[in-house]
C-alpha cells in the first residue's frame, strides 16, 4: 500500500470535493493565463497596427515626395526653358542699407568700398558672370535746373579665374556723358554736343531712345569722375551682376550664399523680371508642397497618436480589469481549495485517528493530504490550460498560447500551480497531521 | 508471571476543564504479561478507554510511566513512538474505524503505510482466509456485515504481529454470535503469546478474560 494508492482511492471515493477543487483551479488558470495571453496578444496586435499605420504614412509621404519632385522637375524645366539665354541680374547693396529706401527711390543711400567688386572678381565665385560697380545719386543739375539721376559706371570687372567675357555694356569714357531720352530731347542735345554738369564740361557720347522709365531722366558718366563729382572717392552704392547662372532652381539663394561668404553683410536682390516671378512661383509651389507634406505628416502623426492612445486605453482598461480580477480569482481559488481541504480533513477524522493508531506518522498523514492537493493542482492546471488551448484562437495576436506566453511560462505554470494548491491546503493538512488521535478514538 | 508486555506505574490522567480539572485515571498500576487476556470494566467515564489510549502511546499521561516491552513510551519522541506502535501494538475499536474507500484487502494492508512489511499482501490474504473473509477481498466496508467489519478490523490489527492488542469495547456493536467469535480471536491471540487488554461493559466478554480489573472513576 502506497501513499499515492491511498490518495487515488480517496479521490475516487470523494469525487465531488476533488472535482470542485480541480474546476476551481482550472477556472483560475484559464482566466489568469487567458488574461496574460490577452494582454500579450494585445501588445502584439497593437504593435502590428501601429507599424502598419507608420508604414502607410511613410508610403503616403513617399508618394507625395515623388509627386512633388515630379512637379518641381516639370516646373524647373519650364523655368529653365523660359530663362534660357536670359540669365538673371542681381544688385548687391551695401551692408545696413534699408531696402525700403532702395525700392522707393531706386538706389541705395549707403555706400561701400569699390574694392568690394575686386574682392568678388578675385574670388572663385561661379554664380556671377559680369560685375558692374556703380554709384547712383539723384541730384539737381544746377546748370539746367532740373532733377536727374546720375549714375557713375565702370566697365565690367573681369572675374579672375574665368575666361574673359565679352563686356555687356560699353563703359563711359572720362569726359563723356550718356543721356536718357527726356534729357537729350528736352535740352536738344545729341551725340557730340557739349554740356556742363556741376561745373565740368562733358561731351554727350550717347543718347538713349525713349524707354518710359527713370532711365529717361538719367545721366551715365564715368565712375571715377562721378565719385569725384559727388565727393565720394572710391565709393560705390551698388554692384550690378549680370547673366548670373545657377545649377539649382533656388538660384537667388545660391547666389546669396556664395556672395555672403565673400562680402558678408551685403544685401542681394534680383532685378525685377518675369523669370524672378516664375522662380518665385516655383518656390511658392515648393513651399505649398512642403506645407501639404507637413500637414499630411502632422495629420497622420495625429492619427497614429490617436490610434496609439486608443490602443493604450484599451490595454489599460483590460489591464486594470485583470489586475483586479486575476488576484481576486487567485485569492478566491486559494480560499476555496483551502476550504475544500478543511472539509476533506473533517470528513476523514476517524481515518486520521486510526492511521495514527496504526503507527502512521504525522509526516505520512501530512503527505497524504498535501499529495492530494498537489494532484488537485495538477489536474486543475492541466484542465485549465487545455481549455485555454481550445480557445486560443480567440486571443488577439494570432500567435497561439505558446507563441504569446512561451513554453517556459507554461512549464512554470504546470510546476507552480500544484505548489500553490499545496500552499492553500497547507493549514488543513497540517491540522490533520497534528490531529490528536486520542480525541478521535476516545469515546469514554 | 511470564514476560511483562505492558507496565503502567502510577499512571494518572486529568483533562483540563473550567474550574477544576477532570480526573480520568487516578494513580493506576497495571502489569500485563505475554499470554494474558485482561479485561477492564467499570462505569462509563471511569477511564477505561483513556487507559487503553495511554497504554498504546496515543495519549500522554499527566503523570506516571507507561512501558511496553520494557520501552518507556512517553520518553521517546513522537516519531519513535509511532514506529514502535506500528510494530508492537494493535488496536481494535468498537466502531471498527475501517477506511470507507478501501476494500477489505487494502484496509488490512493499511498498516503497511507505516513501514514496509515483507510479504504483506500474502500474509494479509492468508489471515483473511483464516477469518473466512477471502471471498470479500474486493468489497468495501459498507458492503460488509458488522461481524465481517469487526473481523477485518481484527485482521488489520494483527497484520504486523503485535505483542500487545488493545481492544476498546470490541463487542459493543456485535450480536452474541459475532461477539463470541471476536472473543475467541482475542483469546487465541493471547494464547499464541500476545497480551490483550480489553475494555468492556459486557459481562460475557469479561468472563472470557483471564484477569479482570475494575476501574473506579
Interface residues (C-beta under 8 A of the other chain):
Chain A: X1 X2 X3 X5 X6 X9 X10 X12 X13 X14 X350 X351 X353 X354 X355 X356 X357 X358 X359 X360 X361 X362 X363 X364 X436 X437 X438 X441 X442 X443 X444
Chain B: X24 X44 X45 X46 X47 X48 X49 X50 X53 X56 X58 X59 X78 X79 X82 X83 X84 X85 X86 X87 X89 X91 X93 X94 X95 X97 X99 X100 X101 X102 X106 X109 X110 X111 X112 X113 X114 X115 X120 X156 X168 X169
